[in-house]
Amino acid sequence: MKIGVLLSGAGVYDGAEIHEAVLTLLEIESLGYEAVCIGVDAPQHHVVNHLNGQEQAQTRNMLEEAARIARGQIREISTVVPADLDALVIPGGFGSAKNFSSWAFEGPYAQIRPDVKLLLVNMYNVGKPIVALCVSPVLLALAFEDMAIGQQLTIGSKSAPSRYNISDFQVGLQAKGAQTPDCTIQEICIDVPNRIITAPCYMLEASLPALQQNIRQAMAALKQLLES
């Protein structure tokens, strides 16, 4: 089984969340599957100093940054078609909401990159499962908004500790036609009819072991979908 891992850069504030990405790669290999890292050859929205959170006056390329996580073994998104993959996983990080879409700035009025949307829609249309972690469900909401599929997407729980306004995210996803069940860091959302799995991960306050377990749950659910 080949599992695509779509990376928006390297670093939580301006790219892919590195803990989530690495733990995803670990779980894929632990299941005996092959990870296929995928990136986008384009500038990221901006560069953030991860020491102080301040924007820096420089530019970085999403594909080059993601290659740091992939140890250089990465494919550009335009070279990937659903026939190459059995499933797709999208780790979180602000890159999903800044680089792959403009959700960080425009909420549900955001635009999604056409190449990212194309891959997601094509994967869905041929019945290949998609796993979206952390904030990445916003990409599914944007990609599928005109398809009326009634997807279920968790973005976390309003009752769990979080540095983000989970309620606002839920309202935004609902505006795109998604259902938004509350899930804690111990839970995931499995939308069996649409073959979509979502997990809150670092949308909620979580220790590294709790994060690993949440991703492990998501990947175990993916295994069930792939082998059922």
N, C-alpha and C positions, 0 to 999 in steps of 0.2 A: 504494500500500500504506500502511495506517495501522498504526503500531506503538505500542501502549500502553507508557508508562513509568510504573510504579507507584512513587511516592515516599513515604517514611515520615517526612518532615520535611526538615531541612537541617542536616547536621553529623554527622560520623562517630560520635560518642559517644552521640548521642541521637536521631538521625534518619538520613536517607539520606546515604551517602558522596558528597560533592560532586564529587570528581574522577571517580568512576565514573559518576555521573549525567550530568555534562557531556560526558564522552567518549562515553557512550552516545548522547546527543542528537546529537553531532557525527557519529558513524558512521551513524546513521539518516539524517541529511540527506545525507551523502556518498553513500549508496546510492540517493538519489533518492526515499526514502520520507518519509512525514509522521509526525512524533512527536506522540502524544496523551498529554500528561502527566495523571496521575491521582493524586488524593490522598484522604485520609480526614478528614472534618470531625469531629474528636474530639481531646481533649487527648492529648499525648504522655505517655509514662510518667513522665518527669521531665526536667529541664533540667540539662545538664552544662556547666560552664565549660570551654571548650576550651583555655584557657591552662594550667589546673592539674589538670583532670580531676575537680574537686570538684562535687558536686551543689549546685544553687542553689535557693533558696526562691522559686520562681516557676513559673508554668504557661505553656505555649505550645500552640498548636493545630497539629496535623500539616498540615492543608490550607494554613493561612496560611504556615507555614514552608516547605512544599514549593513554594508559589507564588513564593518568592524565586528558586528555581532555574529555575522555569518562566516567569519574567518575567510572572507574572500569568495566563498562558494555561494553565489547568488545570481539569480536570473532577472533580467529587466522585464517588467510587466508586459510589455508589448510582444514578447516572445513566448508568452504562456497562454495556453488555451485549456479549457476544462478537460480535454482528453489527456492532458499531461498529469492530471491530479485526480485523486480519489476524494479529497476534501480540502477545505481551506480554513486556516486559523488566522485571526487578526488580533495580535496582542494590542494592549491599550497604549496609553501615552498621549500627550497632547498633539502628537503628529497626526493622529486620526482626525482631530478637530481643528487642526491648523494647516496641515500639509495635504492630506487626502480630501479634506472638506474645509468649509469656513464656519463650522458649527460654533467654534470658540468665540466668534465675533458676531455671528448672525443668528445663532440658535436655529430654530426650525425653518427659518428663511434661508438657510445656508445652501450653497452649491457644493456638489461633489465632483471630484475630478472625473472626466469622462472615461479615462482608462480604468480607473478603479471601479466605477459603476458598471462598465462593460464586463469586467471579469466577474463581479458579483452576480449580475443578472444572468450571465451565461452559465455560471455554476448552478444557480438556482433552477434555471430552465431545464437543465439536464439531470436534475435530482441529486447533485453532489452536495453533501452536508457542508454547512458553514458554521464555524465557531467564532464568536466575537467576545472578546474579553474587555473588562473595564469600560472605558468610554466608547469603544469601537461599535457597539450597537447603533450609534448615531449614523454610521455609514450604511447599515442595512435599512434604517428608516428612510434615509435619503434615496438610496438606490431603488427601493421597492415601493416608493410612495404612490406611484401611478398604477400599481399592479393589483391593489385591493386584495392582498393575500391574508390580511388579518394576523400578521405575525405577532408572536409573543416575544418581548425583549425585556430582560431585566437590566436595570442600570444601578441596582442596589436596593436598599431599604430605607424608608423615611425614619424608621425607629432605631436604626443602627448608627453608631458614631461615624461621621464623615466630615471631611474638610470641604465638601461640595454640597450644593443645594440639590439634593436628590429629587425633591418635589418638582423643581423647575425643569430638570432633565426629563422627568416623567411626563410632565405636561407637554413639553416639546415633542417627545416621541409619540404621544397620543395624538397630537395635531397632524402627524404623518400617518395616522391610521393604525398604529401599533398598540397592542395591549402591554401593560407594564407591571407585571407582578412584582411585589416586594420580595427580594431575596437577600438574606444575610450572607456573610462571608462563609458560612457553612453550607450554603445552598447554591444551586444553579437552576436555570430555567431551560427546559427541554421542550421545544415546539416540534413535536413529532411530525405532524402533517407537512410542515414547511422544511423539515430537516435542518432546523436552526437551533444552536445551543448558545446560551449566553451566560456569563458568570461575572459577578460584580468586581472581584479582585480588588485592586487598589482604589476603586471608587469609594470604598469603605476603609476605615482604619483597620489595618491588619498586620500581624507579624509575618515574617518570612515563612515560617512553617505553615501558618494559616493560609497564606497565599498559595503555597505549593499544594496544599490539600485541595483548595478551591479549583486550581487548574487541573489537578489530578482527577477530580470529579468530572470536570468538563470533558477531559480526554477519555475517561472511561465511558461516558455517555456517547462520545463520538464512536468509540470502538463498537458499542452495541448497535448504533445506527449502521455502521459499515458492514457489520457481520450478521445483521438480522435479515 
